[in-house]
């Protein structure tokens, strides 16, 4: 006799049609949990579009709550109306910036005591009403925004339902947006207090790499499970016409593009001008534009706006390969895009290498090449170009290893962890 299906409530700020990686993780919860004994109900913000930062703070076009009843999940998408702090995000000027930072600081200090000031309060209010009417066996809050962890803890205590925290990335231990100044040191100190408090009663937590999971465990002293981001399986018609490489997503200050650019200049002068690099979602990145302007790479490097899912799939299908860059001295980052790249089984060039988890992934799956200097990067480009000209495979991917990282398999792993507690 089959065990009855259990219901889980998932709080997330991101859900399709948002194109943020966080939205894809939540959609994986929605799509696959049902196959492993759990019926998910998503409570999230309504997204009309997300092409750039300005769209993040746009109020919803309609004020109704969208209810989606699907084969594998239910979803309630709540209208978003930005508070003053967020309305100022798209306004320029020193005064607007100072007001917004002041309001952000006030929100940060008051939120632990008074959640009604939070822009995420509508998710709490709606979820609270939903829990009064419907039975749920567990709550999952996915961050960031990490304020959702606070909402999950309150709901858990109020309705006597266990909660799980899905970190994706780390929070108070993150080094990506950390500058060594007094403000950031204070934030870390304060965030760590909140993190310990909001996670104190969770069943367990999940994160996206072993390194992150270990760091978080040391802070909150709760059991951690690694749930990689993974990739979705779908039909893909691969048509490579040009020697092109794609990088999708934000470029961080810690990432060094100079080695690749110098190798590209050498490749152009000795082998061929027939090479193009596309940076998707970086059309307003001034640091890349400056690098291009000051070299002869204008006809080889293209900065594109953020694309929707269909457009980026088409771009990936037509590309010869993909690009990755390490995050300087920061270790343990396994970017979401590496899993998207794995699905297409095309060569990945990691330059410079992180000498860590991304390099290990390329070796394990046999999907790419890595370099830490101009000579090695240049040699890889020459080799890959020869494969392109001869129309020969540039990699011999380990399909068994790649399949382990499908979104479906990762949700299966999540379900196994839930089975131990529920």
N, C-alpha and C positions, 0 to 999 in steps of 0.2 A: 504493500500500500504506500502510495506516494505521500510525502509530508506536505502539509498545506503550505501554500505560498505565503511568505511573510512580506509585510509592507515596510518600506523605508522612505522617510522624508528627507529630501536632499535640498539644502540651502546653497544657492550659488548666485553670484552676481552676474555671471556670464552664461549665455545660452544662445544657440543659433537663432537668428541669422548673424549674430556677432561673429567676426572672423578671428577673434583672439584665441590663442592656444587654449586658454582656460575654458572657453566655450566648447571646444572640441572634447576636452576631458569630461565635462559634464554631460555632453551628448553621448559619450561612450557609456557612462553610467546609465543613461536613459535607455539606450539601445540594447545593452547586453545583460544587465542585471536580471531581467525577466527570464532569461534562458537558464539561470542558475538558481532559481527558487525565490527570487526577490522582486516584488513589484515596486518600482520606483515612482515617486511623485516628486516632481521638480517644482520648487518655488524660486522664481528668478525675476530679474528685471526684464522688461520688454525692450528689445533692441530693434530699431527701424533700419539702421545701417551702421557700419563702422568702417570708414575709410581712413580717418585720421583722428588726431587727438581732439579736434573740435567736435566731432560727432559723439565723442564719449560723454560730453556734457550737454548735449541737446535734449530738451524735454521730449517726451514721447508725443508722436503725432496724434494719437487718440488716448482718451483717458479711461477707456474700459479695460477690464482685466481679460486677457486672452486665455481661454481654457483649451488645451489640446488633449483630447482623449485618443490615444494611439494604441496600436496593438501591444507595444512593449512597455508603455509608460503613460503617465498623466503629467501634464505641466500647466502651471499657473504662471503667467507672465504679467507682472504688475507694471503699471505706467510709472514712468520716471519723471519727476519734477525737481530739477536742481535747486538746491538751497543757494543762498547768496554767495557762499564760498565758491561753489562750483560754477555759478553764473559768471563769476569774475575770471574764471580760468581762461576764457577765450578773449579777454579784454587786455589790451596792452597798457603800459604805463606803470611808473614806479608806485604811485599811490594805490592802484588796483592790486599790484603784487603784494604790497605791505599789508593791505587790508585782508587779502586772502590768506597770507601766512599767519596773521594774527588770529583769524577765525579758525584756521586749521589747528593752531596751538590750543585755543580754547576748547575746540571739539575734543582734541586728544586728552586734555586734562579732565574734562567733565564726563566724557563718555562712560567711564567705568561706573559712575554714580547715577547717570541719567541718560538712558539709551534713546529717549524720544528726540534728542537733538541730532541723532545720527541719520545720515541720508539712507541708511539701510534699515531704518525702523519699520517702514512699510512691510518688509519681508517678515519681520518679527510679528507684527500685528496680524498679518494674514495667516501666518503659520500657527499662531496661537489659537485663532478661531478655528482653523482646520483641525487642529489636534483635539479641540473640544467635541467635534462632530464625528471624527473618523479615528479608527484604530491604526496605530503605527508601532512597529516593533523596535525601530531605531531611527536616530537622526544622524545624517552625515552633513557636516558643514565643510565646504571646500573654500580654501583661501589661496591667494588673497582676493578681496580685502579680508584681512584677518579679524576685523570686527565681527564677522559672521560667527567666529568661534564664541564670542561673548553671547550672541543670540542663541546659539545652540545650547550653551551651558544653562542659560536661564530657562529655556523651553524644556530641557531635560529635567531640571529640578522641579519645575512647575507641574509637569505631566508625568513624572516618574518614568521616563523613557531614556534608555542609554544613548549616548552620543559618541560619534567617531569624528575625528578631525582629519581632513584630507589637506595636507599642507601644500602639495605640489612643490613649491620652493620653500627654502627655510625663511625664517622671519627675523628674529633678533640676532641670529648668527650670520645673516647674509652679509657678504662683503661687496656685492655688486654695486650698490648705490651708496657705499660708505666712504665719506671723506673724513680725514683725520682732523676734525675740528670740534670745538666744544659742543655745538648744536647736535652733531651726529653722535657724539659720545653720550650726551644726555638722552637722545632718542633710544639708543641701544639699551641703556640702563632702564629707562621707563618701559620700553617694549618688553624687556625681559621679565619685568614684574607682571605685566599684563599677560604675557604668554604663559607663565607658570600658573597664574590664577585661573585663566580661562581653560586650561587643559587639565586642571588638577583632578577632575573626576571622569575624564573620557575613558571609554573602554580601551581604545588603542588609537594610534594615529598612523597615517600613511604619508609617504613622501616619494619622490621620483628617482632617487639614487641612494645607494648604500651609504655614501658619504654624508648626504643631507640627513638621512635617517639616524645615523650615528650621532651627528651634531645635535639634532633636536632631542634625542633620547637623553643626552647628557644634561640638557637644560631642564626638561620637564619630567624626566624619570618615569616615562610611560613606555609600554611596548610599542615598537614601531615596525611597520610592514612596508617593504619596497613595492610600490606599484608604478611601474614605468609608464610614461605617457603613451607610447605605442603608436600604431598607425591603423587606419581603417582599410579594409579590403574592398575593392570595387573594380569594375572593368576599366582597363587602361589600354589605349591604343598608342604604342610608343612609335613615334616617327621623328628620327633625328636627321635634320637636314643641314645644320650648321654646327661648327665647333664652338658651342656656347656653354657657359657655366652660369649657374644661378645661386645667389645667396638670398634667402628670404628672411626678413625680420630686422629688428633693431641692431645697429652697430653700437657697442658700448665703448666708452673711452679706453677701457683696458685692452681692447682688441687692436692688434697691430696688422694693418693691411700693407705696410710698406714692402715687406718681403715679397708678397705676391705681385705687387705693382712693379717692382724692380725686375722680377723674373719675367713678367709680361713684356716689359720694354726690351729685354734681351731676346725673348722669343720673337718679337716683332722684327727686330733688326737682323736676326740670323736665320729664322725659319719661315715665318709667314705672318702676314697681317690679318689672316683669316681666323680671328679669335675675338669673341665678345663675352663680356661679363655683365650680368644683369643683377642689380641689387634691388630687390622688391621691398617696398615699404620704406625706402630711404630717399624719396624724392626731395626731402627738405633737409637732408644731412649735410651741413656746411663743411664738415671736416673732410668728407669724401669729395665734395665738389672742389674744395681747395686743392686736394691732391691731384685731381684730374686736370684742373686748370694749369697747374705748375709742371705738368708733364705733357708728353705727346700721346696721351691715351684717350683723348676726347672721342675718337671714333671707335673705341674698343670697350668703353665702360658706360653703362646706361643706368640711371637711377629712376626707378619706377615708383608710382604711388602704390599703396596697399591694394591688392587685388582681392576680389571675392573668390569663393571656393572653386567655382567653375573655371574662372580665368587662371588661377594659379595651377590648377590641375592641367590645363592645356599647356601652360608654360613648362611645367615639369615634364610632360610627355615629349615635348619637342627639344628639350635641352640635351646636350651630350652628357653633362655631368653637373655636380653640385660643389659648393664651396662651404668650408667651415673654418672658423678662426678660434684659437684658444682665447681665454679670458685673462691673459697676462699671468700673474702668479697665483691667481685664484684657481683652486682645484675643486673637483667633484661636480662640475657642471656638465650635465648631459642634456643639451638643449633639445627642445621638442622637435625641431626641424630635422634632426638626424634620423628620427624614426620615419618622418615623412619621406625623406630621401631613400631610406632602406626599402620602402615599398616598391619604388621604381627600379631598383636593382641596377642603378647606373653608377659610374665611378664617382667617388667623393674625394675631393682634395682638401686635406686639413693642413693649413699653413698660416701661421706657425702651429705646430702640434702642442697639445696640452701635456704631452708625455704622461697622460693619465687616462681617465675613463673614456674620453672620446676616441683616443688612439686605440685603446683596448677594444672598443666596439668595432672599429674598422678592421682590426686584425681578426677578431672573433668571427665576424660575418663575412670576411674577405670581400669587402666592398670599396676599399679605397686606398689612398696613398697619403703619406704625411711627410712634412719637411720642416726644417727649422732654419734653413738658410737659402739664399737666392739660388745657389748652384743646384741644390737638390730639387727645389721647386721647379726650376727651369727644366731639369732633366725629366721630371714627371710630365711636364707639359709637352715636351718633345715626344716622349713615349706615347702619351695619350693621343697626340695628334697623328702619329704614325698608325695607331689603331683606327682612328677616325678615317684616315685616307684609305686604308685597306679594308674598311668596313668589317673589322674583326672585333670580337669581344675584348673589352679592356679589363674586365674583372671576371672571376669565377665565384659568384656568391655562394655562401653556405646557406642554402634555403632552410634547412632545419633550424639553424640559429636565428635566422631572420623571422621565421614564423613564430618563434617564442614571444616576439615583441608586438604581435598584433593587438589591437585594442581589445578584441574579444578574449584573448588569452589572459590579458592583464586583469580584466574584470572577473574572469574565472578565478584568478588568484585572490582577488579582493573578496569574492564570495566564499572561498575556502576559509579565509580569516574570519569572516562574519559567522560562518557555521560553528566556529569554536566557541563563540560567545552567546549566540542567540538560539 
